[in-house]
Amino acid sequence: MNFIWDIALRAEGQGITEREMFFRQAKEYSPFSEQAFSCLNEKEISGSEVELNLLFRFAPVFQEILREDAGDCPEFSKYLVDAALHMILYTDLRQGLTRRDIYVRRVMAELEDGTFWRDASEDFKLIPREKRNRLATLVLGQMETGSSLMGFRRGVVVLFPNAILYQVRADKKKLLLYLKENETEKYKRMLRFVQDMFLPVSYSLRIFWKYHFGIIGVDEAMKMDEIAIY
């Protein structure tokens, strides 16, 4: 975690938004690094104020502003530096983004604030952020091609990588979903988001938590006290 964009992404993962962050020039820093944490290999942000070595990449921009005799308004200079760094961060974060990446970010933001679907917003925000991005990508794909069983399966696997989805042979519209996790309110709400968002309307779903239903001839599914009733 060295550059300002890397720090901002790590902070976002900790729940600190870019707007909450305040950037300033560090008093003590290494000339070979942009970050100025006390630990070179720091992996977490300790607060919303972040100290940087602005001369590492941006000396032509900041060296005059940072001079001790640069002016009579040190407070103004402090906030000017912060404002400029937020503009630089905005550019940094968008380098290399494709048009599709921008669309995905927009879908994710609208899912979070309820613009896309108000009732699903709180469920969506329970999902870890890195998984939200993958689900937003699936949502964009569904907007382009329509709902499908494959899209639902992919959404479930994003949340629960070890999930097993069965399709009843006698009725293809009936699905059985086995999840190894314990049934908790948080997991139920996360799964509800995926089910409501991706499962085609004509399909029905039955969910088995922790214990698999019995399958004759499959030893792993026929353990005593570990069989769900189907």
N, C-alpha and C positions, 0 to 999 in steps of 0.2 A: 504494500500500500504506500505508494510514493507520490503520484501526481494528484492534483486537485480533483480531477474527475474520478479517480479511483477512491479517494477519500469520500467524495459525495455519494458514490454508489454504495460504499460500505455503510455510511451513516443512514442511508435510506433503508437498508436492510435491518437496521436497529430501530427504525421508526422515527428517525430525525429527518425532516424534509429539507430540501434545498433552501426554502424560504427561511427556515429557522436558523440556518448556519450563518455565523459571522466570521469572516476571514480577516486576519491581521498579520502583519509582519512579526516574525518571532524575534525575540531579543537574543536568543542563543540557538544556533542552528549549524548544520554541516554545510559546507559549500558544495558538496557533491550530491545533495538531495533536496527535493522540493518540500517534502514533509519535514516537520520540525518536532516530532514527538520525542519524548524522553527515551523511548525504546525504539531502536531502528526497525525492529520487526513487529511493531505494534499491529494488532489485528482488529482492534475495536476503537470506536470514537468515544472519548470519555465525556464529551459535552458538546453543546452547540457552537462554542467558540473554538476555532481551529487556527493554530499558528503555522505559518508557512515561511519558507525561504523564497521570497519573491524575486530574488536576483538570480535564481537558478535558471529560469526560463524567460523571465520578463524584465530583465535589467533595463532594457531600453525604455520600457514603459514606466517603471516605478523608481528608478534610481534618483531622479530629481525630486520626486514627491517625498521620498524617504529620507532625504538629507535633513539633518537636525536643524539647519538654518534655512529650511525651505520656505518658511512662512510663519505668520503669527497666529495661525488657526490650526493647531494640532488635531483638534477634535474633528474639524472639517476634513483634514487629510485622512484621518482614520476611517471615516465613513465613505470618503471618495474611493479609497483603496478597496473597501468591502464591495461597493457598488461595481467597480471595474472588474473585480474578480468574479462576481456573479455573472457578468456578461461574458467573461472569458470561459467560465465553466459551462455556460449555455452552449457556446461554440464547441468546446471540448467534447461534451456529451453527445453531440450530434454529428461528429466526424465519422464517416463511414456508414451512416445509417441509410438504408434504402427507403424508398417510398412505403414499402410494405411494413417495415419496422415502425415507421411513424404512425401508420394506420393502427397497428397492433397496440402501440402505446396509447393511442387515443381511445380505442375500445376499452382497454384496461382501466383508464382513468374514468370513463363513463360508467363502467361496471362498479367501480369503487364509490363514486359519488351519487349513484342512483339514477343518473340521467338515462342510461341504457335500459335499466329495468329496476325500478325502485324497490320492489318486494325482494329481489335477490341480492341487493347490495350488502346487507349485513352478513348474509351467509358467505358471500364472495370474500369479504374482508377477513374471515376466519382462516382462509387458506393461506399458507406461506407464500411470500411475495414471488419467489422464483417459480412457483407452480402457477400463480395467477397469470404470469406472462405467457406460459405455455397454454393455459386455458383460453386466454384472450386470443391467441393465435388460432385455436380451434374455433372460437366463436366467429372470427373473421372468415375463416374457411367455410363455415356453415352459412354465413350470410351470402357467400358467393355461389355455393353449390346446393344449399338446402340441407335439411337434417337427414341423418342416416344412422344405421345401427353401428357402423364403423366409427363414426364420430363420437357416439356415446361410449363405445368401448375405449377409445383413446382417452376420453375425458376421465373415465374411471381409473384407468391405469396411471394417469398423471397423479392422481391422489393416492391410489393404492396399487403400487407396482406388482404386488403378488396376487391381485384379484383374479378370479376365474369366472368367466361369464358363459353360461350354458344357454342353448336354445332348445326348447322342448321339441322333440321330433314330431310328435303328434299335432302340435300347434306351434308353428314357427313364430307366432306373435307373442308367445309366452317365454319370458326369460327368467333364468335363475342366476343370481349373483352371489358368489361366495367370497367373503372377506375374512382374512385371518385376524384382523384387529378386534378388540373388544368393542362392543356397542357403547358409544358415549354420545352425549348430546352434541359435542363439537363435530365428531365424525359424521353423525346423522345429518347435521346441517350442511356440512361440506358436500356430502353425497347428494343431498337434496338439490343443491345448486346444479350439479352436473346432470342429475336426472331431469330436472325441470328445463334445463337449457338445451340438452342434447338428445334426450330419448324421444324418438318419433311418437306421435300421439297414438298411433294404432297399437303400440306395444304395451304389454303389462310386465311388471317386474316384481319378483319376490327376492328378498335379501336374506342371506344367512350370515350372521356374525359369529366369528370365532370357531364355531363347530360346523363341519361339513355334513351335509346329508349323506345317508348311507348309500353306497353303490356296491351291490353284490359282485364279488370277484376282485374288488380293489381294496387291498389290505389297509391302505392309508385312510380310507373312508369308512372303515368298519371297526374302529377302535372303541372298546367299551367306554361308556361315560363321555364319549367325545363325538356322539352322533346327533345331529339335528333331525327332528322329525319332519318329514316331507309329506 
